[in-house]
Amino acid sequence: MGRVQLFEICLRQGRFVYSPGEPLAGVVRVRLGAPLPFRGSLPAGEHSFPFQFLLPATAPTSFEGPFGKIVHQVRASIDTPRFSKDHKCSLVFYILSPLNLNSIPDIEQPNVASTTKKFSYKLVKTGSVVLTASTDLRGYVVGQVLRLQADIENQSGKDTSPVVASLLQKVSYKAKRWIYDVRTIAEVEGTGVKAWRRAQWQEQILVPALPQSALPGCSLIHIDYYLQVSLKAPEATVTLPLFVGNIAVNQTPLSPCPGTGSSPGALSSVVPSAPPQEDAEAVASGPQFSDPVSLSTKSHSQQQPLSAALGSVSVTTVDPCVQAGSPGRHSLHPPLCVSIGATVPYFAEGSGGPVPTTSALILPPEYSSWGYPYEAPPSYEQSCASTDPGLIPGS
């Protein structure tokens, strides 16, 4: 079996998720079948070497992506005499600095955007379409339901294309030039709107296991999330910036939760922009709008029913000291967990016993199979600048 039969690192209490500034303690175990010389000699048998480090308070949160990663590990080596084989081992652990969504300014404010696009058919102007999208919150945690509402006012004589809502993840890597990795996390498609009709579309997206929006301590990798609602005909798109964190928003959202029978007028401070001046005659000559109709959903990337999906969004607890800690520690934050297939650990809400996630539909994408990155979606400032200033809270 050789002289060195066992050489491994074990962290105290089996932990491998830590916070910045915490002590990292463990032991290096060595089992020798024969004496091993190193700056002296280590006799045969089993040996243990305890260690303890204080993690820096500025240590960045762990992350692994296709174009960059933040990895923390403990390494041990046996420095043998010259011309002898050195022995090395290592153990990867995670550092997580939780993102409290309540610390983000205006996180509880309504998340609304609107745009107006001309609608033409065979070079003849037929009117315009007003697209308004809103979500119940600006920030979510893993397993939380994102409630989307889209109001479409078709002020033209032509039917629109189906409406599509996509949850996007944008990871920016800073090298000699910025590299952007943009992917669709979840997508849902609704039907189109008939000519001279006003419609409302309400849907829900379950936030899967995803890395948090911010990586404290790292200035080279940025993670952003967006909800993009768009029409292909006419080409109309609104983009809502979102945050994914570890501690949920405790305050009641000011925007109304979409529900049965709600009308576009129920959205406070939302005034869709008027159609272009040159289309005024076409709008005036068209039939009067009736009460808004409800659009149906054609497809959803999260195919399973919402109730079943919520039941399967659970994770494996990896921090025994947190799970077995005092009730006071549970009151500060939920158990610390690692998602199946995710790139970083996160806090999971609830005190029930978690089980491994079984559905692949709600897991994050596989990073290793991703190709060259696409162009990035607009930034928060750009998306706000493309909307009516009157629609931006606080303006």
C-alpha positions in Angstrom: 0.0 0.0 0.0 3.0 2.3 0.2 4.5 4.3 3.0 1.7 7.0 3.2 -1.6 5.1 3.5 -3.8 8.1 4.5 -3.3 11.8 4.0 -6.5 14.0 4.4 -7.9 17.2 5.8 -11.1 17.2 7.9 -12.8 20.4 9.0 -14.3 20.6 12.4 -17.9 19.3 12.7 -17.9 18.5 9.0 -18.6 22.0 7.9 -17.6 23.4 4.6 -19.6 26.6 4.4 -18.3 29.7 6.3 -18.8 33.4 6.6 -16.1 36.0 6.2 -14.3 36.6 9.5 -15.1 33.1 10.9 -12.4 30.8 12.3 -11.7 27.8 10.1 -10.6 24.8 12.2 -9.8 21.2 11.5 -7.3 18.5 11.6 -4.8 16.9 9.1 -4.8 13.1 9.4 -1.8 11.0 8.4 -1.5 7.2 8.5 1.9 5.7 7.7 2.8 2.1 7.0 6.5 2.8 7.6 8.5 5.7 9.0 8.6 8.8 6.8 11.5 11.2 7.0 10.7 15.0 6.9 12.9 17.5 8.7 13.2 14.6 11.0 11.3 11.4 11.0 7.6 10.5 11.5 7.1 7.0 12.9 4.6 4.5 11.5 1.0 4.7 12.6 -1.7 7.3 12.7 -1.0 11.0 13.4 -3.3 14.1 13.7 -2.2 17.7 13.3 -4.9 20.3 14.4 -5.0 23.7 12.7 -7.0 26.9 12.9 -7.1 30.0 10.6 -9.1 33.2 10.9 -10.8 33.9 7.5 -10.4 37.5 6.3 -13.4 39.7 6.8 -13.1 40.8 3.2 -13.0 37.2 1.8 -15.2 37.1 -1.4 -18.2 34.9 -1.8 -17.6 31.6 -3.6 -18.6 31.3 -7.2 -17.9 29.1 -10.2 -18.8 30.1 -13.8 -17.6 29.3 -17.3 -15.3 32.3 -17.6 -14.2 32.8 -14.0 -14.5 31.4 -10.5 -13.8 32.2 -6.8 -12.6 29.0 -5.0 -11.4 28.7 -1.5 -9.5 25.6 -0.3 -7.2 24.3 2.5 -3.9 22.7 1.4 -1.6 20.5 3.4 1.8 19.1 2.3 4.5 16.9 3.7 7.9 18.4 2.9 10.2 15.5 2.4 14.0 15.6 2.0 15.6 16.4 -1.4 14.9 13.9 -4.2 12.1 12.4 -2.2 8.4 12.5 -3.2 6.4 15.3 -1.6 2.9 14.5 -0.5 0.0 17.0 -0.9 -3.8 17.1 -0.3 -6.4 19.8 -0.4 -10.1 20.4 0.5 -12.5 22.9 -1.0 -14.8 24.9 1.2 -17.3 27.7 0.6 -17.5 31.3 1.8 -20.8 33.0 1.8 -21.6 36.6 2.6 -25.5 36.5 2.6 -27.3 39.2 0.7 -30.1 40.8 2.8 -32.6 42.1 0.3 -33.9 44.5 2.9 -30.6 46.4 2.7 -31.2 47.3 -1.0 -32.8 50.8 -1.4 -36.4 50.8 -2.6 -36.6 47.0 -2.7 -40.2 47.1 -1.6 -41.3 49.6 -4.3 -43.4 48.6 -7.3 -41.3 47.2 -10.2 -43.0 48.6 -13.3 -41.9 49.5 -16.9 -43.8 50.5 -20.0 -43.2 51.1 -23.7 -45.1 52.2 -26.8 -44.3 50.9 -30.2 -45.7 51.7 -33.6 -47.5 48.9 -35.4 -47.2 48.9 -39.2 -48.4 46.4 -41.9 -47.0 46.5 -45.4 -45.5 50.0 -44.9 -48.9 51.3 -43.8 -49.2 52.6 -40.2 -52.0 51.0 -38.4 -51.6 52.3 -34.9 -49.5 51.4 -31.9 -49.2 49.0 -29.0 -48.6 49.9 -25.3 -46.9 47.2 -23.3 -46.7 47.6 -19.5 -45.1 44.9 -17.2 -44.9 44.8 -13.4 -43.8 42.4 -10.7 -44.9 42.2 -7.1 -41.4 42.8 -5.7 -37.9 43.8 -6.8 -36.1 41.1 -5.0 -36.7 37.4 -4.3 -35.0 34.4 -2.6 -34.7 30.8 -3.8 -38.0 29.0 -3.9 -40.1 32.2 -3.8 -42.8 32.9 -6.5 -42.3 35.8 -8.8 -45.7 37.2 -9.8 -45.8 38.9 -13.2 -48.5 41.0 -14.7 -48.4 42.4 -18.3 -51.0 44.8 -19.7 -51.2 45.1 -23.4 -53.2 47.8 -25.2 -53.4 47.1 -28.9 -54.3 50.4 -30.5 -54.1 49.0 -34.0 -56.0 47.0 -36.6 -53.6 44.0 -36.5 -53.2 41.2 -34.0 -50.0 41.2 -31.9 -47.6 38.2 -31.7 -47.6 36.1 -28.5 -46.1 37.8 -25.4 -43.0 36.2 -23.9 -41.6 36.7 -20.4 -38.0 35.5 -19.6 -36.0 35.4 -16.4 -32.4 36.3 -17.4 -29.1 35.9 -15.6 -26.2 38.1 -16.6 -22.7 37.4 -15.3 -20.1 40.0 -16.1 -16.4 39.0 -16.0 -13.8 41.8 -16.0 -10.6 40.9 -17.9 -8.8 42.8 -20.7 -12.3 43.5 -21.8 -15.7 42.7 -20.2 -17.1 39.3 -21.0 -20.9 38.8 -20.6 -22.5 35.4 -20.0 -26.3 35.8 -20.5 -28.7 32.9 -20.2 -32.4 32.3 -19.9 -33.3 30.8 -16.5 -37.0 30.4 -17.1 -39.4 31.4 -19.9 -43.2 31.6 -20.2 -45.3 32.4 -23.3 -48.8 33.9 -23.5 -51.2 34.3 -26.4 -51.4 37.4 -28.6 -53.8 40.3 -28.4 -56.5 40.9 -31.0 -56.8 44.1 -32.9 -58.3 47.1 -31.0 -58.4 45.0 -27.8 -56.9 45.5 -24.3 -55.7 42.4 -22.5 -54.0 41.5 -19.2 -51.6 38.5 -18.7 -50.8 37.2 -15.3 -48.2 34.5 -14.7 -45.9 33.1 -12.0 -42.3 32.0 -12.1 -40.6 30.0 -9.4 -37.2 31.3 -8.6 -34.8 28.3 -8.8 -31.6 27.7 -7.0 -29.4 30.6 -8.2 -26.3 32.5 -7.0 -27.0 35.7 -5.2 -27.0 39.0 -7.1 -23.9 40.3 -5.4 -20.5 38.8 -4.6 -19.1 40.9 -1.8 -15.4 41.2 -1.8 -15.0 40.6 -5.6 -14.8 43.4 -8.1 -14.1 41.2 -11.1 -17.4 39.3 -11.3 -20.9 40.8 -11.2 -24.2 38.9 -11.2 -27.4 40.6 -12.3 -30.9 39.3 -13.0 -33.6 40.7 -15.2 -37.2 39.9 -16.2 -37.7 40.7 -19.9 -41.2 40.9 -21.3 -41.4 41.2 -25.1 -43.5 41.0 -28.3 -42.1 40.1 -31.7 -44.7 42.0 -33.6 -44.4 44.8 -33.1 -40.9 44.7 -31.6 -41.6 45.8 -28.1 -39.6 45.0 -25.0 -39.5 46.1 -21.4 -36.8 45.0 -18.9 -37.2 44.9 -15.2 -34.1 44.6 -13.0 -34.4 42.0 -10.2 -32.3 40.9 -7.2 -31.8 37.4 -5.9 -30.7 37.3 -2.3 -30.6 35.1 0.7 -32.8 37.0 3.2 -36.3 37.7 1.9 -38.0 41.1 1.9 -39.9 41.3 5.2 -42.0 44.3 4.3 -45.4 44.1 2.5 -45.0 45.0 -1.2 -46.7 48.3 -2.2 -47.6 47.0 -5.6 -50.8 44.9 -5.7 -50.3 41.2 -6.1 -51.9 40.1 -9.4 -55.2 38.4 -8.8 -58.4 37.5 -10.5 -60.4 40.4 -11.6 -57.8 43.1 -11.1 -57.6 45.8 -13.8 -54.7 47.7 -15.3 -55.9 50.7 -13.5 -55.1 49.0 -10.2 -51.4 49.6 -10.7 -50.7 52.8 -8.8 -48.4 55.3 -10.5 -48.5 53.5 -13.8 -49.6 55.7 -16.7 -48.8 54.1 -20.1 -47.4 56.6 -22.5 -49.7 58.0 -25.2 -49.6 56.7 -28.8 -47.5 58.7 -31.2 -49.1 61.9 -32.6 -49.1 60.7 -36.1 -51.2 57.6 -35.1 -53.8 59.7 -33.3 -56.2 59.5 -36.2 -55.9 55.8 -36.6 -56.6 55.3 -32.9 -59.5 57.7 -32.9 -61.1 56.0 -35.9 -60.8 52.5 -34.4 -63.5 50.9 -32.2 -63.7 51.7 -28.6 -61.9 49.5 -26.1 -63.9 47.1 -24.0 -63.0 45.7 -20.7 -59.6 44.0 -20.7 -59.6 40.3 -21.5 -57.4 37.8 -19.8 -54.6 36.1 -21.9 -54.0 32.4 -21.6 -50.5 30.8 -21.3 -49.3 28.8 -24.2 -46.1 27.3 -22.7 -44.0 27.4 -19.6 -40.4 26.2 -19.1 -41.3 25.1 -15.6 -43.8 22.5 -16.7 -44.8 21.0 -13.4 -47.7 22.5 -11.4 -46.7 25.3 -9.0 -47.8 23.4 -5.9 -45.6 20.4 -6.9 -42.7 22.7 -7.8 -42.9 24.4 -4.4 -42.8 21.0 -2.7 -39.6 20.0 -4.5 -37.7 23.2 -3.9 -35.8 21.9 -1.0 -32.1 21.4 -0.3 -29.6 19.3 1.6 -28.4 20.8 4.9 -24.6 20.8 5.1 -24.0 22.8 8.2 -24.6 20.5 11.3 -23.7 23.2 13.8 -26.4 25.5 12.4 -29.0 22.8 12.2 -28.3 21.7 15.8 -27.8 25.2 17.0 -29.8 27.1 19.6 -33.2 28.5 18.8 -31.7 32.0 18.9 -29.5 31.3 16.0 -32.4 30.0 13.9 -34.2 33.3 14.6 -31.3 35.3 13.0 -31.3 33.5 9.6 -32.6 30.2 8.0 -30.4 27.1 7.8 -27.4 27.4 5.6 -27.6 25.1 2.6 -26.1 24.2 -0.8 -28.4 23.7 -3.8 -28.0 20.6 -6.0 -26.2 21.8 -9.1 -25.9 25.5 -8.0 -22.6 27.3 -8.0 -22.7 28.8 -4.5 -24.5 28.0 -1.2 -27.5 30.0 0.0 -29.8 30.4 2.9 -33.0 28.3 2.7 -36.1 29.4 4.5 -38.2 27.2 6.7 -37.4 24.9 9.6 -38.6 21.6 8.1 -36.3 18.8 7.3 -35.0 19.4 3.8 -34.7 16.7 1.2 -32.7 16.7 -2.1 -34.3 18.4 -5.1 -35.6 15.9 -7.6 -36.9 18.0 -10.5 -34.3 19.2 -13.1 -36.7 21.8 -14.4 -36.2 24.2 -11.5 -32.4 23.8 -11.2 -30.0 26.4 -12.6 -28.4 25.8 -16.1 -25.4 23.6 -16.5 -22.5 26.0 -16.7 -20.0 23.5 -18.2 -22.0 23.1 -21.4 -22.4 26.8 -22.1 -20.8 28.3 -25.2 -19.7 31.8 -26.1 -21.6 34.5 -24.2 -24.3 36.7 -25.8 -24.5 40.5 -25.7 -25.6 41.7 -22.3 -29.1 43.1 -21.6 -29.3 46.8 -20.7 -28.1 48.0 -17.3 -30.4 49.3 -14.6 -29.8 52.9 -15.6 -30.3 52.1 -19.3 -33.6 50.3 -18.7 -34.9 53.2 -16.6 -33.8 55.7 -19.2 -35.8 53.9 -21.9 -39.0 54.3 -19.9 -41.2 57.2 -19.2 -39.6 59.2 -16.3 -43.0 59.4 -14.7 -43.0 55.6 -14.3 -39.8 55.5 -12.2 -40.5 55.5 -8.5 -38.8 58.5 -6.8 -38.4 60.5 -10.0 
